[in-house]
Amino acid sequence: MTPTKSKTLECDLMVIGGGIAGITAAVEAAEMGRSVMLVEKEHYLGGQVARMHRYFPKLCPPLCGMEINFRRIKNNTLITALTGAAPAKIASAGSGYQVEVMVEPRFVTEACTACGDCEKVCTVEAPDAFNMGLTRAKAIRLPYEMAYPYRYYVDKSAVQHPSLQAAAKICPAQAIDLSMQPLLTTVKTKAVVWAAGWQSYDAAKLPELGFDVLLNVVTNLQFERIAANAILANNKIVRPSDGAPLASVAFVQCAGSRDDNHLPYCSAVCCMASLKQSRYIREQYPDAEIHIFFIDARTPGRWEDFYVNVQDDPKTIVHRGKVGKIEAADNSNLTIIAENTLTGNLERVTVGMAILAVGMEPVRGAKELGLPLAFDKYGFAYRNGAANVMPAGVAAGPKDVAASVQEATGSVALALSAIGRSI
Ligand SMILES: Cc1cc2nc3c(=O)[nH]c(=O)nc-3n(C[C@H](O)[C@H](O)[C@H](O)COP(=O)(O)OP(=O)(O)OC[C@H]3O[C@@H](n4cnc5c(N)ncnc54)[C@H](O)[C@@H]3O)c2cc1C
């Protein structure tokens, strides 16, 4: 499809990435009176946090906090949120930047009321990336239950399917436009915040842990979706292979982290994420056995209380040792093999399911776009002389939500003070 070109737009600040860091940067700047273009490549805002079932430390659903931010965006005319959009080219222009933003077609217009009639008529499915490859979904769908914008989109791989033509015909708001084309928008901005976040380390690179072959081995982010989907459907969390209740589960910490062959660094949140996920299981299964295998638990500052509480649970067994192998014990169960680093003994524990605590890798692209940022050897960004280009959130290094929010606020303050000096 050839993109249509739109007129040139202008803003004080462009924020690239609509996760919690980017959203924070956008609302903080707009509430200081600056015009903001928030550019998000998915058809929804929220980033990885939107995928979480609950988040630590309070274990509340992430959408509690997100919803407030979505309202701040909706009510602030200084923010333009472009979803399905990503920068294609960035060039210096005077003291700021000219950015070519490619906006992918959503095939559903702002007239959509999310009534869901289209979904009933649509008979074609496509993989649902929001669920990390665990499920398929109708090709016309809401991104997630509380998505912003609260509007359907069409998976472009299925746009030609006849049932989508039928959906377009019956849409009461006439909001489905299957002829939409990509749009290339030129934006002149005085400053940029890079908040493109993270992706999970690819568990397929750890064949000894069986991720590709054993159905009951999942990643920590997949487990967030398994838990969230179960609760949404008023069901219990069950294991993937056969829908059996969870009788015993192993958490494999540092799966590919703090390992020179994979990610040499600590992702800072995986210990807390696993301790949190062990609570999801415990709430539903008071008798389930939970085994946590770790090199050492990293729960800094006030997160230590959380760790101590989990340790008080007599059915949570903490093993000091990195897991070397996971193999099938039978058709469904798994044997976890680890060397206990305190005793030197090889431990073999049979469980029903294993959750790999894989780390966070930075999303790449800033360097290729020519953004004047520097990058450490792992690809995390840091400031590089240009005061009006700042990284924020996990794009600048592994961190939790609270730290991402703090950093985003600081980045905006610095970027805006640089603009202040240049006008
Ligand atoms: C399993 C797990 C559980 C966790 N649980 C918790 C928890 O309970 N509590 C907590 O505090 N923290 C938790 N974290 C950490 C938390 O997920 C991060 O702190 C948070 O996601 C950081 O937000 P971010 O905005 O920096 O990045 P992201 O959430 O990754 O958002 C980045 C956004 O940028 C977009 N993007 C990427 N590239 C482009 C591009 N080129 N153009 C436009 N947009 C782009 C992405 O689509 C995404 O929407 C957990 C982490 C893991 C791994």
The ligand as an ORCA input file, in Angstrom:
! r2SCAN-3c Opt
* xyz 0 1
  C       6.801    -10.392     33.944
  C       6.908     -8.965     34.362
  C       6.024     -8.475     35.314
  C       6.131     -7.153     35.744
  N       5.308     -6.734     36.738
  C       5.471     -5.495     37.247
  C       4.700     -5.071     38.367
  O       3.864     -5.821     38.881
  N       4.926     -3.819     38.876
  C       5.864     -2.970     38.351
  O       6.047     -1.872     38.870
  N       6.594     -3.338     37.250
  C       6.413     -4.577     36.693
  N       7.157     -4.954     35.611
  C       7.990     -3.934     34.935
  C       7.127     -3.053     33.995
  O       6.540     -3.879     33.017
  C       7.962     -1.947     33.354
  O       8.501     -1.136     34.402
  C       7.135     -1.047     32.435
  O       6.569     -1.795     31.393
  C       8.013      0.060     31.838
  O       7.220      0.850     30.978
  P       7.828      1.547     29.655
  O       6.825      2.557     29.250
  O       9.218      1.989     29.895
  O       7.914      0.377     28.568
  P       6.785     -0.480     27.815
  O       5.744     -0.929     28.763
  O       7.545     -1.520     27.060
  O       6.126      0.542     26.785
  C       6.832      0.963     25.627
  C       5.847      1.304     24.534
  O       6.558      1.800     23.385
  C       5.984      1.248     22.194
  N       6.995      1.283     21.133
  C       8.083      0.500     20.979
  N       8.781      0.864     19.888
  C       8.109      1.887     19.317
  C       8.326      2.690     18.155
  N       9.397      2.500     17.354
  N       7.437      3.646     17.845
  C       6.338      3.849     18.637
  N       6.083      3.114     19.751
  C       6.970      2.167     20.100
  C       5.578     -0.154     22.619
  O       4.594     -0.689     21.749
  C       5.039      0.097     24.036
  O       3.662      0.431     24.020
  C       7.095     -6.284     35.172
  C       7.979     -6.773     34.189
  C       7.902     -8.110     33.825
  C       8.908     -8.654     32.848
*
